[in-house]
Amino acid sequence: CVVIGDFWRVVCVVIEGISSVHLVQQHYQHEFLPVLKDRYKVIPISGDAGEERFFFANFVKENDVVICTAQILQNALIHQSEEKHVEMTDFTLLIIDECHHTHKNGVYNKLMEEYLIKKLRGERNLPQILGLTASPGTGRATSMEKAVEHIMQVCANLDTWRIMSHNEQSNGPAAVTKQPEKQYDLVSERAQDPFGDELKMLMLRIHEFLGDPDFPFSEFGTQTYEQKIVEMEKEGVVESNRKKRTCALHLRKYNDALFIHDTVRMIDAFRHLDRFYSEEKITRPLTDESERFLLWMYDGERDRLQDLANDARYENPKLSKLEDILRDLFQSSSDSRGIIFTRTRQSTHDLHDWIQGNAGLQAIGIKTAPLTGAGQSNQTKPMTQNEQLEVIERFRKGHLNLLLSTSVAEEGMDIPQCNIVVRYGLMTNETSMIQARGRARHEESRYSFLAQTGSKEMRREITNETLEGLMKQAIKRVQNMPEREYLQQIKELQKESIIERQVKNQRKDDLKGLFNPDDVILHCKGCNTAVARGSDIRVVENSQYVNVNANFKVYYKVSATSIVFEKKMDGWSPGRSVRCHCGQNWGFEMIYKNATLPIVSIKNFAIQTPESRVSGKKWKSVPFAVEDFNYSQYCQENLLDLSDDDD
């Protein structure tokens, strides 16, 4: 660690994700506290922290080592209030865990961009940077030159002066960990698939309803088709074509059902589709002809779909293969412990239900639980951070012996007893493959890749193995570069990154000034009703976008009860959910001091400017300037009492 005079302070940051709270605690309890507690003050601060988050600067000053999520540090660096603001120079060492994420618009790169600007300006006393990763990746390179370029860019982003890596000759803690035995567990496709065929026939009927009867049947159930449907929905919004937009929404649900059908059980796919239509009946007034047709069509085929979904003759062969793998591992050893990585949150829950209902797997003592993210999802209820921690701890102690998780849990979890990792039909990059493999820490462990023979998932896994070898060669080439040449290239890449960022920021500023906010109309994406002007929108504390027009409330309805966030928000609390009268979700209320304000998500609206109509993506990219929220002005205009406010 760099020491400036008698001063030193370390901050270790972890990436935001499914297990960030767990990772903060893991670093604190197992890596920092045991060796530093007698001489130094160490504190963990994560997303579930209360006072620590809100008074971050004070806790930094009072401690020698701070372990936190990257977003908490980033927020503190840009915050204006004294009790929350810190400077880069408050630290002498910045440790970045899983540093391969330091690229593009990720929070790690935002931290390092500010660092590099200060460095290139000649500012002194900046912290030393230590990046840690098992795999910097190749950036999907197809040649050695491109792989080297990718690694050099990551090094430049991290201000790396040297790559240090252990080798196979090293001894002690740095020695190479024994790799798990890898096997490809491949299955043939279903010989007959009446349930999948029925879903595709219904999708074809929707295309016929749209006037597109010759759509290729073979594209249904693919990522390519999903991308086309996303574009179709955007076109429907831009063209004010409610029929196209509504059909695209329903086609995407059918395509999701085909994905589920390919991954888990037919009944899981049926339930997914059935939940969607049940929700449609509750939330939509069904005054639109397209919505009535689509609901009528589904209702007419529902019983047949359910009967086919319950026919065991056509069940998913991947599940039979997975059952064989689990039987082999858990029958041979009662101490076995494993993780199954799958594509979606929904499939973790579906696999959990399948295992719970499988008498043979229950008989050999498999105790399982899903482990998914804390973010909002349309398909499943998100896990709270406390629920995540509880599942991980139960797994660590052996109360659970099989986790079902999405790929975002691949990084950082330290569970030495784990002896089986199954990547179940996943198609990811080489870094994700290496990270997942690294969860198998037991001396005699197995890494299984389960997929259909000849599938794109199988081809991608083979490609990943090639890319891993390419990455290792590229790292060696970078390590063997002459020091002067290496440092010169790093400096040039850093300058280019700063210039590129400045150009992007200028474009954003130019975009915000394109139109007068009063000339911009927001239309509900669901029914195309014009409901607001750009001038009605304000941004609260640079994060939450609200509509301050008192007349806006005539366009929406609210839920009967308030929504609940596990994490305490800084200065406000959530209220009820907000929907258009057509049933389209818009957002939710925020209770800010004495004001109740509707937070609106721009992705649920079309933006009409004097020149064109576009589908909303992010508030920060809208083509008009959004004013900051002025609480005093709002209270005066709406005759609210200021006397009960905390400040």
Residue, then its C-alpha position, 0 to 999 in steps of 0.5 A: c500500500v502506498v503511504i503518504g507521510d503517516f497517512w494511509r487508507v484503503v478502499c476495496v470495491v466490489i461490483e454491484g450484483i446478485s451477491s454484492v452484499h455477501l461479497v462485501q461481508q466475505h471480504y470483511q470477515h474472511e480476508f481483511l478483518p482476521v489479519l488487520k483487526d489488531r492494528y487497524k479499523v476495518i468497516p464493511i459498507s454495502g447496499d443494505a447499510g443505513e447510517e454507513r451509506f448516508f454518512f459515508a464520508n464520516f465513516v471513511k475518515e474514522n476507519d483505515v480500511v473500507i470495503c464497499t460496493a463500487q456504486i456507493l463510492q461513486n455516489a460519494l465522489i459526486h455527492q455535494s453534501e459534506e457528510k457524504h462526499v469523499e475525494m480520490t485523495d482520501f485513499t492511498l490504495l483502491i482495490i478493484d475486485e473482478c476488475h475485468h468489468t472496468h470497461k464501457n459505461g460500467v461503474y468501475n470505469k466511471l470511477m477510473e475515468e475520474y481518476l485518469i482525468k485527475k492524473l492527466r491534469g497532474e494532480r498528486n496524492l492519487p491512490q495506487i490501483l490494484g485490480l484483481t481478476a481471474s480472467p480479463g477476457t478477450g472482448r470476443a476477439t477473433s485474433m491475437e492482435k484484437a485480444v492484446e488490444h482488449i487487454m491493453q485497454v483494460c490495463a489503460n482503464l485501470d492505470t495498470w503499470r504491470i500485469m502480475s499472474h501466478n504460474e504453474q511453478s509457483n508454490g504456496p497460496a499463489a499456486v495454480t488451483k487444480q482445475p475441475e474435471k470438465q465434461y460435455d453432457l449432451v442430449s438430442e432434441r425432442a423426437q416429437d414436440p407437439f406442445g412447441d409446435e402448437l405454440k408456433m402455430l399460435m404465433l403464426r396466427i398472430h402474424e396472419f392477423l398482422g398481415d404477414p402470413d409467410f413469416p419463417f416458422s423456423e425462426f420462432g423460439t430464437q434470439t434472432y426472432e426476439q430481436k425482430i419482435v423488439e424492433m416490431e414493438k418499437e416500430g409500433v410505438v413510433e408509428s402510433n400503430r397500437k395493433k403492431r405494438t400489442c401483437a409484438l408484446h404478445l409474440r414476445k411472451y410466446n417466444d419466452a414460453l418457447f425459451i422456457h419450453d427448451t430449458v425446463r418443463m412444458i408445464d413451466a412454459f404453459r404457466h408462464l403464458d397463462r400468468f401473462y393472460s390472467e394478468e392481462k384480464i385484470t389490468r387491461p380494460l380490453t377495449d382494443e380490438s387487437e387485445r380482444f382477438l389475442l385473448w380470444m385466440y389464447d382462451g380457445e387453445r388454452d385447454r389443448l396447450q395444458d393437456l399437451a404440457n402434461d403429456a410426459r412422453y414429450e418432456n425435456p430430455k435436458l431434465s433427464k440428463l440433469e437428473d442423471i448427473l445429480r444422482d451420480l454425484f449425490q448418491s456417491s457422496s452425502d457431502s456433495r455440494g453443487i451449483i447449477f447456473t441457468r439463463t433466467r430467474q424464472s428457470t431457477h424457480d422452475l428447476h427448484d420446483w422440478i427438483q422438489g417434485n422429483a421423488g428420486l432426487q428428494a430420496i437422495g437428500i438434495k436440498t435446493a434453493p434459488l439464488t437470484g438478483a435483487g432488481q425488479s423483474n416482470q417474471t419473478k419476485p426479486m430476492t431481498q438482500n437478506e434472503q440472498l445472504e440467508v441462502i448463501e449462508r445456509f449453503r456454506k453451512g451445509h443446510l442446502n447442498l444445491l444452489l440454482s442461480t443465474s450467471v451473475a452469481e458466478e463471481g466471487m463466491d468462496i465456497p471451498q466444499c463445492n464439487i459440482v458446477v453445471r452450466y445448464g444450456l448457457m451461452t455466455n463468454e469465456t470470462s463467464m465460463i472461467q468464473a463459473r468453473g472457479r466456483a468448483r473449489h473442492e479437490e475432486s470436483r466436476y464442471s458439466f456443460l449441459a446442452q443439446t447436441g450441435s446447438k449454438e450453446m455447445r458451439r459457443e462453449i467450444t469457442n470459449e475454450t479457444l478464447e481462453g487459450l487466446m487470452k492466456q497467450a495475449i496476457k503473456r505478450v503484454q507481460n513481455m512488452p518492453e516497459r517503455e513501449y507498454l507505458q507509452q501505449i497505455k498513456e495514449l489509450q488513456k488520452e483517447s478514452i478521455i477525449e472519447r468521453q468528452v465527445k460523448n458528453q458534448r453530444k449528450d449536452d447537444l441532445k438535451g438542447l435540441f427541443n424546447p421541453d414545452d414542444v415535446i409530448l409524451h404519449c402512453k406506449g400502451c394506448n398512444t394517449a398524449v399525457a404530458r409535456g417535457s416541461d412537466i418533468r423534473v429530476v429529484e436529486n439527479s436520479q428520480y424523474v417525476n411529473v409535477n403537473a397537478n393535472f397529470k393524475v387524471y391520466y393514471k390510476v394507483s394500486a391499493t397498497s404501497i410497494v415495498f423496498e427492502k433498502k431504505m431510500d435516502g430522503w424519500s420512500p416509495g408509494r403506490s404503483v402507477r398505471c395508465h387507464c389502459g393498463q400500461n405500467w408507468g412507474f410508482e409514487m415517491i413520498y418526498k418530504n410532504a409531496t407525493l410525486p409520480i416517478v415515471s419511467i420513460k421506457n413506458f412512453a413514446i416521445q413526440t418532438p416537432e420533428s419525429r416520434v421515438s420510443g423512450k429508452k433512458w431519461k438521460s438521453v431524451p432530446f430536451a433539458v429536464e429541470d431540477f426539482n425545486y421543493s419550495q416552489y412545488c409546495q407554493e404552487n400546490l399549497l403544501d405545508l412546509s412546516d413538517d419537513d425534517d429540514 
